[in-house]
């Protein structure tokens, strides 16, 4: 189901419809496990898309902190942030603590995260007073692997990411108008055309990317200059960190995301794919073999 969104009051109207109806009514898998029914996803109107485009153009030369300040002024308290505790996310949390630490932040806890990642959450809380909420799938890792006859990440990593990350963010998006991420344009082809502000049709939210036009060097300079907490696995050759079964350290000269889903034709988990940025009608949301 798609719900049109206009530039101003219809954001509230779409949010009300999004949170009503059968969004929390359990559906049933063949195995008998209860899962939430599909969440209605709003669709942006031309007026909202134009507002977003103009804002993105204006913010193209702004600093990340200025972009955060704009997002807070425009969308808070209906603004949220997702983080996997990568260096970019940690930098945004550093700035967010200065701009508006009350913005709700969440992590998609797949059950497969490194212990170092979970420990970083606690370090962030101690340093900035920001408690990152852990959003988890309905099924534990053990239940999920029993349901699929073993670890699905070994044979169908797209489906694993879709079930344990994408669908969780779709549910987490309910009640918000905008979300922020730490993607950079120089990370991958899917992210190369990311706007500062865009419409995320997969989740029915305005998407703000404060570090879109930053480089890896700028991110790490900020971490060094301000002693921002970061994952110690980065010091062991892990340039991009996700779930432990699908992440490895990279060799000298490899792309920074080469250690993700090594051996598969896959570079994205499904949260930041190029086809989901824009204002066109979204598809059925099913995973694609190379898109997630």
Sine and cosine of phi, psi and omega as CSV:
sin_phi,cos_phi,sin_psi,cos_psi,sin_omega,cos_omega
0.00,0.00,0.65,-0.76,0.01,-1.00
-0.84,-0.54,0.67,-0.75,-0.04,-1.00
-0.87,-0.49,0.89,-0.46,-0.01,-1.00
-0.89,0.45,0.57,-0.82,0.06,-1.00
-0.82,-0.57,0.75,-0.66,0.11,-0.99
-0.99,-0.15,-0.08,-1.00,-0.18,-0.98
-0.98,0.22,-0.38,0.92,-0.11,-0.99
-0.78,-0.62,-1.00,-0.08,-0.12,-0.99
-0.91,0.42,-0.42,0.91,-0.04,-1.00
-0.95,0.32,-0.24,0.97,0.16,-0.99
-0.87,0.48,-0.69,0.73,0.04,-1.00
-0.93,0.37,-0.65,0.76,-0.01,-1.00
-0.88,0.47,-0.70,0.71,-0.01,-1.00
-0.91,0.41,-0.60,0.80,0.00,-1.00
-0.90,0.43,-0.64,0.77,0.01,-1.00
-0.89,0.45,-0.68,0.73,0.02,-1.00
-0.93,0.38,-0.57,0.82,-0.04,-1.00
-0.90,0.44,-0.58,0.82,-0.07,-1.00
-1.00,-0.04,0.01,1.00,0.02,-1.00
-0.98,-0.22,0.01,-1.00,0.08,-1.00
0.98,0.19,-0.62,-0.78,-0.18,-0.98
-0.99,-0.16,0.37,0.93,-0.08,-1.00
-0.88,0.48,-0.46,0.89,-0.01,-1.00
-0.96,-0.29,0.13,0.99,0.02,-1.00
-0.98,0.20,0.81,-0.59,-0.04,-1.00
-0.93,0.37,0.64,-0.76,0.21,-0.98
-0.98,-0.20,0.03,-1.00,-0.02,-1.00
-0.79,-0.61,0.71,-0.70,0.18,-0.98
-0.99,0.11,0.26,-0.97,0.04,-1.00
-0.86,0.50,-0.49,0.87,-0.02,-1.00
-0.96,0.28,-0.22,0.98,-0.01,-1.00
0.99,-0.15,-0.11,0.99,0.00,-1.00
-0.97,0.23,0.69,-0.72,-0.01,-1.00
-0.99,0.17,0.69,-0.72,0.09,-1.00
-0.71,-0.70,0.47,-0.88,0.00,-1.00
-0.92,0.39,0.54,-0.84,0.11,-0.99
-0.93,0.36,0.28,-0.96,-0.03,-1.00
-0.87,0.49,0.66,-0.75,0.01,-1.00
-1.00,0.02,0.79,-0.62,0.05,-1.00
-0.85,0.52,0.72,-0.70,-0.06,-1.00
-0.92,-0.39,0.86,-0.51,0.02,-1.00
-0.90,0.44,0.42,-0.91,0.08,-1.00
-0.86,-0.50,0.70,-0.71,-0.06,-1.00
-0.96,0.29,0.58,-0.82,0.11,-0.99
-1.00,0.05,0.27,-0.96,0.05,-1.00
-0.83,0.56,-0.60,0.80,0.01,-1.00
-0.89,0.45,-0.68,0.73,0.01,-1.00
-0.92,0.39,-0.65,0.76,0.01,-1.00
-0.88,0.47,-0.61,0.79,0.04,-1.00
-0.93,0.37,-0.66,0.75,0.06,-1.00
-0.86,0.51,-0.69,0.72,-0.01,-1.00
-0.90,0.43,-0.69,0.72,-0.02,-1.00
-0.87,0.49,-0.72,0.70,-0.01,-1.00
-0.90,0.44,-0.66,0.75,0.02,-1.00
-0.90,0.43,-0.67,0.74,0.00,-1.00
-0.89,0.45,-0.67,0.75,0.03,-1.00
-0.88,0.47,-0.68,0.73,-0.01,-1.00
-0.91,0.42,-0.55,0.83,-0.10,-1.00
-1.00,-0.02,0.02,1.00,-0.08,-1.00
-0.85,0.53,-0.57,0.82,-0.01,-1.00
-0.98,-0.22,0.13,0.99,-0.02,-1.00
-0.98,0.18,0.36,-0.93,0.06,-1.00
-0.98,0.20,0.35,-0.94,0.05,-1.00
-0.82,0.57,-0.63,0.77,-0.01,-1.00
-0.92,0.40,-0.60,0.80,0.05,-1.00
-0.93,0.37,-0.61,0.79,0.03,-1.00
-0.91,0.42,-0.68,0.74,0.05,-1.00
-0.87,0.49,-0.68,0.73,0.00,-1.00
-0.88,0.48,-0.65,0.76,0.04,-1.00
-0.90,0.44,-0.72,0.70,-0.04,-1.00
-0.89,0.46,-0.65,0.76,0.02,-1.00
-0.90,0.43,-0.72,0.69,-0.01,-1.00
-0.89,0.45,-0.61,0.79,-0.08,-1.00
-0.99,0.17,-0.61,0.79,-0.21,-0.98
-0.85,-0.53,-0.38,0.92,-0.02,-1.00
-0.89,0.45,0.70,-0.72,0.24,0.97
-1.00,-0.05,0.18,0.98,0.03,-1.00
-1.00,-0.09,0.58,0.82,0.02,-1.00
-0.89,-0.47,0.69,-0.72,0.04,-1.00
-0.70,-0.72,0.13,-0.99,0.00,-1.00
-0.63,-0.77,0.66,-0.75,0.12,-0.99
-0.95,-0.32,0.67,-0.74,0.03,-1.00
-0.63,-0.78,0.62,-0.78,0.14,-0.99
-0.98,-0.22,0.19,0.98,0.00,-1.00
0.91,0.41,0.52,0.86,0.16,-0.99
-0.96,0.27,0.12,-0.99,-0.01,-1.00
-0.86,0.51,-0.60,0.80,0.01,-1.00
-0.91,0.42,-0.71,0.71,0.02,-1.00
-0.88,0.47,-0.63,0.78,0.02,-1.00
-0.91,0.41,-0.60,0.80,0.05,-1.00
-0.91,0.40,-0.68,0.73,0.03,-1.00
-0.89,0.45,-0.66,0.75,0.04,-1.00
-0.88,0.47,-0.59,0.81,0.05,-1.00
-0.87,0.50,-0.72,0.69,0.01,-1.00
-0.95,0.31,-0.62,0.79,-0.04,-1.00
-0.89,0.45,-0.56,0.83,0.02,-1.00
-0.88,0.48,-0.46,0.89,0.01,-1.00
-1.00,0.03,-0.53,0.85,-0.08,-1.00
-1.00,0.06,-0.81,0.59,-0.02,-1.00
-0.28,-0.96,1.00,0.02,-0.06,-1.00
-0.94,0.35,-0.12,0.99,0.00,-1.00
-0.99,0.12,-0.12,0.99,0.06,-1.00
-0.87,0.50,0.82,-0.57,0.00,-1.00
-0.93,0.37,0.74,-0.68,-0.02,-1.00
-0.84,-0.53,0.66,-0.75,0.01,-1.00
-0.70,-0.71,0.35,-0.94,0.06,-1.00
-0.86,-0.52,0.64,-0.77,0.07,-1.00
-1.00,0.07,0.99,-0.10,-0.09,-1.00
-1.00,0.07,1.00,-0.09,-0.07,-1.00
-0.95,0.31,-0.29,0.96,-0.12,-0.99
1.00,-0.07,-0.13,0.99,-0.03,-1.00
-0.92,-0.39,0.22,0.98,-0.07,-1.00
-0.96,0.27,0.46,-0.89,0.06,-1.00
-0.90,0.44,0.51,-0.86,0.09,-1.00
-0.87,0.50,-0.59,0.81,0.01,-1.00
-0.89,0.46,-0.55,0.84,0.03,-1.00
-0.93,0.38,-0.69,0.72,0.00,-1.00
-0.92,0.38,-0.58,0.81,0.04,-1.00
-0.93,0.38,-0.55,0.84,0.02,-1.00
-0.90,0.45,-0.58,0.82,0.07,-1.00
-0.81,0.58,-0.69,0.72,-0.01,-1.00
-0.93,0.37,-0.60,0.80,0.03,-1.00
-0.92,0.40,-0.64,0.77,0.05,-1.00
-0.88,0.47,-0.69,0.72,-0.01,-1.00
-0.88,0.47,-0.68,0.74,0.00,-1.00
-0.92,0.39,-0.61,0.79,-0.07,-1.00
-0.97,0.23,-0.69,0.72,-0.16,-0.99
-0.91,-0.41,-0.16,0.99,-0.05,-1.00
0.96,0.27,0.26,0.96,0.01,-1.00
-0.98,-0.18,0.90,-0.44,0.02,-1.00
-1.00,-0.06,0.95,-0.32,-0.01,-1.00
-0.99,0.17,0.84,-0.54,0.00,-1.00
-0.97,0.23,0.68,-0.74,0.00,-1.00
-1.00,-0.09,0.92,-0.39,0.03,-1.00
-1.00,-0.08,0.84,-0.53,-0.13,-0.99
-0.87,-0.50,0.48,-0.88,0.09,-1.00
-0.91,0.41,0.27,-0.96,0.03,-1.00
-0.92,0.39,-0.59,0.81,-0.03,-1.00
-1.00,-0.09,0.70,-0.72,0.13,-0.99
-0.92,0.38,0.19,-0.98,0.05,-1.00
-0.85,0.53,-0.70,0.72,-0.02,-1.00
-0.88,0.47,-0.71,0.71,0.01,-1.00
-0.90,0.43,-0.67,0.75,-0.03,-1.00
-0.90,0.43,-0.67,0.74,-0.02,-1.00
-0.95,0.32,-0.55,0.84,0.09,-1.00
-0.91,0.42,-0.68,0.73,-0.02,-1.00
-0.86,0.50,-0.57,0.82,-0.07,-1.00
-0.97,-0.26,0.18,0.98,0.05,-1.00
0.95,0.32,0.43,0.90,0.01,-1.00
0.69,-0.72,-0.01,-1.00,0.00,-1.00
-0.90,0.44,0.90,-0.44,-0.04,-1.00
-0.95,0.32,-0.40,0.92,-0.01,-1.00
-0.89,0.45,-0.33,0.95,0.00,-1.00
-0.98,0.21,-0.44,0.90,-0.09,-1.00
-0.86,-0.50,-0.57,0.82,-0.03,-1.00
-0.71,-0.71,0.94,0.35,-0.04,-1.00
-0.88,0.47,-0.49,0.87,0.05,-1.00
-0.87,0.50,-0.74,0.67,-0.01,-1.00
-0.91,0.42,-0.64,0.77,0.02,-1.00
-0.87,0.50,-0.73,0.69,0.03,-1.00
-0.89,0.45,-0.65,0.76,-0.02,-1.00
-0.90,0.44,-0.72,0.69,-0.06,-1.00
-0.94,0.33,-0.59,0.80,-0.17,-0.98
-0.96,-0.28,-0.03,1.00,0.05,-1.00
-0.74,-0.67,-0.86,0.51,-0.12,-0.99
-0.88,0.48,-0.76,0.65,-0.03,-1.00
-0.91,0.41,-0.48,0.88,0.02,-1.00
-0.95,0.32,-0.63,0.78,0.04,-1.00
-0.93,0.37,-0.58,0.82,0.05,-1.00
-0.85,0.52,-0.65,0.76,0.04,-1.00
-0.96,0.30,-0.62,0.78,0.00,-1.00
-0.91,0.41,-0.41,0.91,-0.05,-1.00
-0.96,0.29,-0.32,0.95,-0.05,-1.00
-0.87,0.49,0.78,-0.63,0.01,-1.00
1.00,-0.09,-0.07,1.00,0.00,-1.00
-0.90,-0.44,0.38,-0.93,0.05,-1.00
-0.97,-0.25,-0.39,0.92,-0.07,-1.00
-0.50,-0.87,0.49,-0.87,0.10,-1.00
-0.71,-0.70,0.40,-0.91,-0.02,-1.00
-0.89,-0.45,0.56,-0.83,0.05,-1.00
-0.70,-0.72,0.23,-0.97,-0.05,-1.00
-0.97,-0.24,0.41,0.91,-0.04,-1.00
-0.94,0.35,0.49,-0.87,0.10,-0.99
-0.86,-0.51,0.54,-0.84,-0.03,-1.00
-0.91,0.41,-0.47,0.88,-0.07,-1.00
-1.00,0.05,0.16,0.99,-0.03,-1.00
-0.99,0.14,-0.60,0.80,-0.07,-1.00
-0.26,-0.96,0.30,-0.95,0.04,-1.00
-0.85,0.53,-0.60,0.80,0.00,-1.00
-0.91,0.41,-0.41,0.91,-0.05,-1.00
-0.98,-0.17,-0.12,0.99,-0.13,-0.99
-0.90,0.45,-0.47,0.88,-0.03,-1.00
-0.96,-0.27,0.27,0.96,-0.03,-1.00
-0.90,0.43,0.78,-0.62,0.07,-1.00
-0.98,0.18,0.24,-0.97,0.12,-0.99
-0.90,0.43,-0.69,0.72,0.08,-1.00
-0.78,-0.62,0.78,-0.62,0.00,-1.00
-0.55,-0.84,0.07,-1.00,0.06,-1.00
-0.98,-0.20,0.83,-0.55,0.01,-1.00
-0.99,-0.14,0.99,-0.15,-0.12,-0.99
-0.96,0.28,-0.36,0.93,0.04,-1.00
-0.91,0.42,-0.60,0.80,-0.07,-1.00
-0.94,-0.34,-0.08,1.00,0.03,-1.00
0.91,0.41,0.64,0.77,-0.05,-1.00
-0.70,-0.72,0.43,-0.90,0.26,-0.97
-0.94,0.33,0.70,-0.71,-0.03,-1.00
-0.91,-0.41,0.82,-0.57,-0.01,-1.00
-0.93,-0.37,0.80,-0.60,-0.02,-1.00
-0.85,-0.52,1.00,0.04,-0.11,-0.99
-0.89,0.45,-0.38,0.93,-0.05,-1.00
-0.95,-0.31,0.27,0.96,-0.09,-1.00
-0.81,0.58,-0.66,0.75,-0.06,-1.00
-0.98,-0.18,0.26,0.97,0.10,-0.99
-1.00,0.01,0.32,-0.95,0.05,-1.00
-0.96,-0.27,0.22,-0.98,0.08,-1.00
-0.84,0.54,-0.64,0.77,-0.02,-1.00
-0.90,0.45,-0.64,0.77,0.01,-1.00
-0.91,0.41,-0.63,0.78,0.03,-1.00
-0.88,0.48,-0.76,0.65,-0.06,-1.00
-0.95,0.31,-0.46,0.89,0.10,-1.00
-0.90,0.43,-0.65,0.76,0.03,-1.00
-0.91,0.42,-0.67,0.74,0.03,-1.00
-0.87,0.50,-0.69,0.72,-0.02,-1.00
-0.94,0.35,-0.73,0.69,-0.06,-1.00
-0.91,0.42,-0.54,0.84,-0.10,-0.99
-0.92,-0.38,0.14,0.99,0.02,-1.00
0.81,0.59,0.72,0.69,0.01,-1.00
-0.95,0.30,0.74,-0.67,0.05,-1.00
-0.86,0.50,0.62,-0.79,0.03,-1.00
-0.54,-0.84,0.21,-0.98,-0.05,-1.00
-0.96,0.30,0.82,-0.57,-0.03,-1.00
-0.90,0.43,-0.28,0.96,0.05,-1.00
-0.89,0.45,-0.40,0.92,0.05,-1.00
-0.89,0.46,-0.48,0.88,0.02,-1.00
-0.98,0.19,-0.08,1.00,-0.01,-1.00
-0.93,-0.37,0.30,0.95,0.08,-1.00
1.00,-0.09,0.07,1.00,0.04,-1.00
-1.00,0.02,0.99,-0.16,-0.07,-1.00
-0.99,0.14,-0.47,0.88,0.05,-1.00
-0.71,-0.71,0.80,-0.61,-0.16,-0.99
-0.86,-0.51,0.81,-0.59,0.08,-1.00
-0.78,-0.62,-0.78,-0.63,0.06,-1.00
-0.98,0.22,0.57,-0.82,-0.12,-0.99
-0.89,0.45,-0.56,0.83,-0.01,-1.00
-0.94,0.34,-0.35,0.94,-0.12,-0.99
-0.90,-0.43,0.37,0.93,-0.02,-1.00
-0.73,-0.68,0.71,-0.70,0.09,-1.00
-0.69,-0.72,0.29,-0.96,0.12,-0.99
-0.94,0.34,0.47,-0.88,-0.01,-1.00
-0.98,-0.22,0.43,-0.90,0.03,-1.00
-1.00,0.05,0.31,-0.95,0.01,-1.00
-0.85,0.53,0.79,-0.62,0.02,-1.00
1.00,-0.05,-0.21,0.98,0.03,-1.00
-0.97,0.25,0.42,-0.91,0.10,-0.99
-0.87,0.49,0.52,-0.85,-0.09,-1.00
-0.90,0.43,-0.36,0.93,0.04,-1.00
-0.97,-0.23,0.22,0.98,-0.01,-1.00
-0.92,0.40,-0.37,0.93,-0.01,-1.00
-0.99,0.10,0.03,1.00,0.01,-1.00
-0.99,-0.13,0.79,-0.61,0.01,-1.00
0.78,0.63,0.69,0.72,-0.02,-1.00
-0.84,0.54,0.76,-0.65,-0.03,-1.00
0.99,-0.12,-0.14,0.99,0.04,-1.00
-0.90,-0.43,0.48,-0.88,0.09,-1.00
-0.99,0.15,0.93,0.35,-0.15,-0.99
-0.48,-0.87,0.77,-0.64,0.02,-1.00
-0.79,-0.62,-0.10,1.00,-0.04,-1.00
-0.73,-0.68,0.49,-0.87,0.02,-1.00
-1.00,0.10,-0.25,0.97,0.01,-1.00
0.90,-0.44,-0.13,0.99,-0.02,-1.00
-0.99,0.13,-0.42,0.91,-0.16,-0.99
-0.78,-0.63,0.53,0.85,-0.04,-1.00
-0.95,0.30,0.56,-0.83,-0.10,-0.99
-0.86,0.51,-0.63,0.77,-0.07,-1.00
-0.90,0.43,-0.28,0.96,-0.05,-1.00
-1.00,-0.09,0.07,1.00,0.03,-1.00
-0.98,-0.20,0.82,-0.58,0.01,-1.00
0.67,-0.74,-0.29,-0.96,-0.08,-1.00
-0.85,-0.52,0.10,1.00,-0.02,-1.00
-0.95,0.31,0.27,-0.96,0.03,-1.00
-0.86,0.50,0.72,-0.69,-0.02,-1.00
-0.99,0.17,0.36,-0.93,0.00,-1.00
-1.00,0.08,-0.30,-0.95,-0.11,-0.99
-0.98,0.21,-0.06,1.00,0.07,-1.00
0.99,0.12,0.04,1.00,-0.01,-1.00
-0.95,0.31,0.50,-0.87,-0.02,-1.00
-0.93,0.37,0.52,-0.86,0.03,-1.00
-0.92,-0.39,0.47,-0.88,-0.13,-0.99
-0.91,0.42,-0.51,0.86,0.00,-1.00
-0.87,-0.49,-0.01,1.00,-0.10,-0.99
-1.00,-0.05,-0.21,0.98,-0.08,-1.00
-0.96,-0.29,0.00,0.00,0.00,0.00
